Amino acid sequence: MKRTSRAFTLVELLVVIAIIGVLVSLLLPAVQAAREAARRTQCANNIRQVALALVNFEDANRELPYGAFYQNSDAMLQMQMKVGVVNHWNWVTQTLPFIEGANVLSSFNMKPTSLTDRTWLPPSTSPVNNAALIAATQLPQFVCPSDPDAASPILGNRRTNGFNPETAQGLWYVGSMGPTIPDFCSGSGSFYESWSATDRARICMGANFGTIPADGSAPYRPAPCFNAATSRGGGPSCPQTDVFVGAFGRTKLGLKLRQVSDGLSNTIFIGESLPGQCAYNSLFANNFPLASTFIPVNALNEGDDEAEKFIFERSCGFKSLHPSGLHFAYGDARVAFINETIDPFVIAAMGATASGDMIGDAR
């Protein structure tokens, strides 16, 4: 007997396609989650390597690298600059020899020949520190792969304030200034305005994002609680009264580990950021390769409401595109993933080096 083959009916075909579609829709999130888990692991390893470089730098120099060589006037610049001596641009360039970047560092000149020499700054008309060289330099150990910008880490439109290069690789792991503020708790319409003066003193410390000359002789604008007796607006005493209260400041002062009285395992030194949201951020910036813990964690720069964006401050905070949080590295090089719902007073205490609050691992 001759048998005839039976073809799929249209209904059966549609059912099969629908089943395949359901299976794919169930599988795709799992695949994406697995990829993000791998990226997150790589990111954690990167920030750990950077933290270990800081530990090795401190072991060799008996202090941490200074945060940045930022000055907003020629007088302040000349006061800190040493002619004929290497004047590093920021904490990244200082740690490069400890993270397999000595060859990169040697490609730049950081020795001013006179008090009027600007060719050692990034970038300049110098044949060594030219914009093309800086724009071509990539260091993958400072890149978090979870950010789409990581595929093309050289970013443009870096603000040139403070001699920053216009085009350079972004910096996904920035130094922590702790709860160091501009000169007041800023952010019109923000949650800061509802706090009591005592609460504001716990989280709004420091001054001018940690900018003060190394010898402390030049004038600067103190925060309201930096010196309660004389500063603008008075106010209660802060738990810590340094001009920057974290591991790094925007000045040529290196922190000694004995100053971290809250404990290295309780104090964060570096954390994740998104350079695409901070126009000052780059590997070779001497103006703000840092972030402050007074800015809410994972406060993304979205929308057009300037009051809600905290303008500059919110743009340059600690943040990531990992689901629900980001990585921080502590003073002992330990790395922890901190949830974005962390209490602002807790993250402030974790950022401060000598506030008296010892929070521990707040995950």
C-alpha positions as CSV (number, residue, x, y, z in Angstrom):
1,M,0.0,0.0,0.0
2,K,1.3,3.4,-0.9
3,R,1.6,5.8,2.0
4,T,1.3,9.5,1.6
5,S,3.3,11.9,3.8
6,R,1.3,14.3,5.9
7,A,2.5,17.9,5.9
8,F,2.1,20.4,8.8
9,T,-1.0,22.4,8.8
10,L,-0.8,26.1,9.1
11,V,-2.2,25.9,12.7
12,E,0.4,23.4,13.7
13,L,3.2,25.5,12.2
14,L,2.1,28.5,14.1
15,V,1.9,26.6,17.3
16,V,5.5,25.3,16.8
17,I,6.7,28.9,16.1
18,A,4.9,30.2,19.2
19,I,6.5,27.5,21.3
20,I,10.0,28.3,20.0
21,G,9.3,32.0,20.6
22,V,8.3,31.3,24.2
23,L,11.4,29.2,24.8
24,V,13.7,31.9,23.3
25,S,12.0,34.6,25.4
26,L,12.6,32.4,28.5
27,L,16.2,31.7,27.6
28,L,17.2,35.2,26.5
29,P,17.1,36.8,30.0
30,A,19.2,34.0,31.3
31,V,21.8,34.5,28.6
32,Q,21.8,38.3,29.3
33,A,22.1,37.6,33.1
34,A,25.0,35.3,32.5
35,R,26.8,37.8,30.3
36,E,26.3,40.6,32.9
37,A,27.6,38.2,35.6
38,A,30.7,37.7,33.6
39,R,31.1,41.5,33.0
40,R,30.5,42.2,36.6
41,T,33.2,39.7,37.6
42,Q,35.6,41.3,35.2
43,C,34.8,44.7,36.6
44,A,35.3,43.6,40.2
45,N,38.7,42.1,39.2
46,N,39.7,45.4,37.5
47,I,38.9,47.6,40.5
48,R,40.7,45.1,42.7
49,Q,43.8,45.4,40.6
50,V,43.6,49.2,40.8
51,A,43.2,48.9,44.6
52,L,46.2,46.7,44.9
53,A,48.2,49.2,42.9
54,L,47.3,51.8,45.5
55,V,48.4,49.5,48.3
56,N,51.7,48.9,46.5
57,F,52.2,52.6,45.9
58,E,51.6,53.3,49.6
59,D,54.1,50.6,50.6
60,A,56.8,52.2,48.4
61,N,56.0,55.8,49.3
62,R,54.5,55.6,52.8
63,E,51.5,57.6,51.6
64,L,48.7,57.4,49.0
65,P,49.1,59.3,45.7
66,Y,47.5,62.7,45.8
67,G,44.1,62.9,44.1
68,A,44.8,65.6,41.5
69,F,47.1,68.5,40.6
70,Y,44.2,70.8,40.1
71,Q,44.6,74.6,40.6
72,N,42.3,77.4,39.4
73,S,45.0,80.1,39.1
74,D,48.6,80.5,38.0
75,A,49.6,81.6,41.5
76,M,48.2,78.4,43.1
77,L,49.7,76.3,40.3
78,Q,53.2,77.8,40.7
79,M,53.0,77.4,44.5
80,Q,52.7,73.6,44.2
81,M,54.7,73.0,41.1
82,K,58.3,71.9,41.4
83,V,60.6,72.9,38.5
84,G,62.6,70.0,37.1
85,V,60.7,67.5,39.2
86,V,58.0,65.1,38.0
87,N,54.6,66.6,38.8
88,H,52.0,64.0,38.3
89,W,48.6,65.0,36.9
90,N,46.5,62.8,39.2
91,W,46.4,59.6,41.2
92,V,46.1,57.5,38.1
93,T,49.4,58.6,36.6
94,Q,51.1,58.0,39.9
95,T,49.9,54.4,40.2
96,L,50.7,53.4,36.6
97,P,54.1,51.8,37.4
98,F,52.3,49.6,39.9
99,I,49.7,48.3,37.4
100,E,51.8,47.5,34.3
101,G,51.6,51.1,33.0
102,A,55.2,52.3,33.4
103,N,55.7,52.4,29.6
104,V,52.6,54.6,29.2
105,L,53.9,56.9,31.9
106,S,57.3,57.2,30.3
107,S,55.7,58.4,27.1
108,F,54.7,61.7,28.8
109,N,56.7,64.6,30.1
110,M,55.7,65.8,33.6
111,K,58.7,68.0,34.4
112,P,58.1,71.7,34.1
113,T,61.3,73.6,33.1
114,S,60.2,76.9,34.7
115,L,57.4,78.5,36.6
116,T,55.9,79.7,33.3
117,D,56.2,76.3,31.5
118,R,52.8,74.8,30.7
119,T,54.0,72.2,28.2
120,W,54.1,69.5,30.9
121,L,50.4,69.7,31.5
122,P,47.8,67.6,29.5
123,P,47.3,68.4,26.7
124,S,49.6,71.2,25.4
125,T,51.6,72.2,22.4
126,S,54.5,70.1,23.7
127,P,55.7,67.5,21.2
128,V,55.4,64.9,24.0
129,N,52.1,65.7,25.8
130,N,50.2,66.4,22.6
131,A,46.5,65.8,22.3
132,A,46.8,63.0,19.7
133,L,49.0,60.9,22.0
134,I,46.6,61.3,25.0
135,A,43.6,60.5,22.8
136,A,45.3,57.3,21.5
137,T,46.2,55.9,25.0
138,Q,44.0,53.2,26.3
139,L,44.3,51.3,29.6
140,P,41.7,48.5,29.8
141,Q,42.3,47.9,33.5
142,F,40.4,51.2,34.2
143,V,37.3,50.2,32.1
144,C,34.2,48.5,33.3
145,P,32.7,46.3,30.5
146,S,29.1,46.6,31.7
147,D,29.0,50.2,30.3
148,P,28.3,50.3,26.6
149,D,30.8,53.2,26.4
150,A,33.5,50.6,27.2
151,A,33.4,49.4,23.6
152,S,34.9,52.8,22.6
153,P,36.5,54.1,25.8
154,I,38.1,57.2,24.2
155,L,35.6,59.9,24.9
156,G,35.4,63.5,23.6
157,N,34.0,66.6,25.1
158,R,36.1,66.3,28.2
159,R,36.0,69.8,29.7
160,T,39.4,71.6,29.6
161,N,38.9,73.4,32.9
162,G,42.0,72.8,35.0
163,F,44.1,71.8,32.0
164,N,42.0,68.7,31.3
165,P,42.5,67.0,27.9
166,E,39.6,67.5,25.5
167,T,39.7,63.9,24.3
168,A,40.9,61.0,26.4
169,Q,40.0,57.6,27.8
170,G,37.3,57.7,30.4
171,L,37.9,56.6,34.0
172,W,35.5,54.0,35.3
173,Y,37.1,53.7,38.7
174,V,37.5,57.1,40.5
175,G,39.1,58.0,43.8
176,S,36.9,58.7,46.8
177,M,36.9,62.1,48.5
178,G,34.4,60.9,51.1
179,P,31.5,63.3,51.9
180,T,33.5,66.3,50.6
181,I,31.3,69.0,49.2
182,P,31.8,72.2,47.1
183,D,31.2,74.8,49.8
184,F,27.7,73.9,51.0
185,C,25.1,71.1,50.7
186,S,24.0,71.8,47.1
187,G,21.1,70.6,45.0
188,S,18.2,72.9,44.8
189,G,15.0,71.1,45.7
190,S,17.0,68.0,46.9
191,F,16.6,65.9,50.0
192,Y,19.5,67.9,51.6
193,E,17.2,70.8,52.2
194,S,15.0,68.8,54.6
195,W,17.7,67.8,56.9
196,S,18.5,69.3,60.3
197,A,21.8,71.2,60.7
198,T,23.2,68.3,62.7
199,D,22.4,65.8,59.9
200,R,23.9,68.0,57.3
201,A,27.1,68.2,59.3
202,R,27.4,64.4,59.2
203,I,27.3,64.2,55.4
204,C,28.4,67.7,54.1
205,M,32.0,68.1,55.1
206,G,35.2,69.3,53.5
207,A,35.5,72.3,51.2
208,N,35.7,73.1,47.5
209,F,35.8,69.4,46.5
210,G,39.1,69.1,48.5
211,T,41.0,71.9,46.8
212,I,43.7,73.6,48.8
213,P,47.4,74.2,48.2
214,A,49.8,71.8,49.7
215,D,51.1,74.3,52.2
216,G,47.7,75.6,53.1
217,S,48.7,79.3,52.6
218,A,46.4,80.4,49.8
219,P,42.8,81.4,50.5
220,Y,39.9,79.1,49.8
221,R,36.2,79.0,50.6
222,P,35.5,76.7,53.5
223,A,32.4,74.7,53.9
224,P,29.9,75.9,56.6
225,C,31.1,73.3,59.0
226,F,34.7,73.1,58.1
227,N,35.4,75.6,60.8
228,A,32.2,76.3,62.7
229,A,33.5,79.4,64.4
230,T,34.6,81.4,61.4
231,S,33.2,79.9,58.2
232,R,30.3,81.2,56.2
233,G,27.0,80.5,57.8
234,G,28.5,78.9,60.9
235,G,26.9,75.6,61.8
236,P,27.6,72.6,64.0
237,S,31.0,71.0,64.1
238,C,31.6,68.2,61.5
239,P,32.7,64.7,62.7
240,Q,35.8,65.3,60.6
241,T,37.2,68.8,59.8
242,D,39.8,68.2,57.1
243,V,39.5,70.0,53.7
244,F,38.8,66.7,52.1
245,V,37.6,63.8,54.3
246,G,38.2,60.8,52.1
247,A,41.2,59.0,50.7
248,F,41.8,61.7,48.0
249,G,41.4,65.4,47.5
250,R,41.7,67.7,44.5
251,T,45.1,68.9,45.6
252,K,48.7,67.8,46.0
253,L,48.3,66.2,49.4
254,G,48.8,62.4,49.8
255,L,47.0,60.7,52.7
256,K,49.0,58.7,55.1
257,L,47.4,55.4,56.3
258,R,47.9,56.3,59.9
259,Q,45.4,59.1,59.3
260,V,42.6,56.6,58.5
261,S,41.5,56.1,62.1
262,D,38.2,54.6,61.0
263,G,40.1,51.6,59.8
264,L,41.2,50.6,56.3
265,S,38.7,47.8,56.1
266,N,35.9,50.3,56.9
267,T,36.9,53.0,54.5
268,I,36.3,53.1,50.7
269,F,39.2,54.3,48.6
270,I,37.8,54.0,45.0
271,G,34.5,53.2,43.4
272,E,32.8,52.9,40.1
273,S,31.6,55.8,38.0
274,L,30.2,56.4,34.5
275,P,32.6,58.8,32.6
276,G,30.0,59.4,29.9
277,Q,27.9,61.3,32.5
278,C,30.8,63.4,33.8
279,A,32.4,65.8,31.3
280,Y,35.4,66.3,33.6
281,N,36.2,62.6,33.9
282,S,39.2,61.0,32.1
283,L,42.4,59.1,32.8
284,F,44.6,62.1,32.6
285,A,42.4,64.8,34.0
286,N,43.9,66.9,36.7
287,N,40.4,68.4,37.5
288,F,38.1,65.8,39.1
289,P,39.2,62.2,38.5
290,L,37.3,61.7,41.7
291,A,33.9,61.5,43.3
292,S,32.2,62.4,46.6
293,T,30.0,60.1,48.7
294,F,27.8,63.1,49.5
295,I,26.3,62.5,46.1
296,P,23.6,59.8,46.2
297,V,24.8,56.4,44.9
298,N,23.7,55.6,41.4
299,A,22.1,59.0,40.8
300,L,22.0,58.9,37.0
301,N,22.0,62.1,35.1
302,E,18.6,61.8,33.3
303,G,16.0,64.3,32.2
304,D,16.1,68.0,31.8
305,D,15.4,69.2,35.4
306,E,18.6,70.8,36.5
307,A,17.4,70.9,40.1
308,E,16.9,67.2,40.2
309,K,20.2,66.4,38.4
310,F,22.2,68.3,41.0
311,I,23.8,69.7,37.9
312,F,27.6,69.0,38.1
313,E,27.6,67.1,41.4
314,R,25.1,64.4,40.4
315,S,26.8,63.9,37.1
316,C,30.1,63.0,38.7
317,G,29.1,60.7,41.5
318,F,29.6,57.0,42.1
319,K,27.4,55.0,39.8
320,S,27.3,52.0,37.4
321,L,25.1,50.1,35.0
322,H,25.2,46.9,37.0
323,P,21.7,45.9,38.2
324,S,21.0,47.4,41.7
325,G,24.4,48.6,42.7
326,L,28.2,49.1,42.1
327,H,31.6,48.0,43.3
328,F,33.8,49.8,45.9
329,A,37.3,49.0,46.9
330,Y,38.3,49.5,50.6
331,G,41.7,50.6,51.9
332,D,42.8,47.0,52.4
333,A,42.1,46.3,48.7
334,R,39.0,44.4,49.5
335,V,36.2,44.8,46.9
336,A,32.5,44.8,47.8
337,F,29.3,45.2,45.8
338,I,27.2,47.9,47.5
339,N,23.5,48.1,46.9
340,E,22.2,51.4,45.5
341,T,19.6,51.6,48.3
342,I,22.3,52.2,50.9
343,D,21.5,54.9,53.4
344,P,23.2,58.2,52.5
345,F,24.6,58.5,56.1
346,V,26.1,55.0,55.9
347,I,27.9,55.6,52.6
348,A,29.1,59.0,53.9
349,A,30.6,57.3,57.0
350,M,32.2,54.7,54.7
351,G,33.8,57.4,52.6
352,A,35.2,59.4,55.5
353,T,38.6,58.4,56.9
354,A,38.4,59.8,60.4
355,S,34.8,60.6,61.3
356,G,34.5,58.1,64.1
357,D,31.9,56.0,62.3
358,M,33.0,52.4,61.6
359,I,30.3,50.9,59.4
360,G,32.1,47.8,58.1
361,D,30.8,45.9,55.1
362,A,27.5,47.5,54.2
363,R,26.1,45.3,51.4
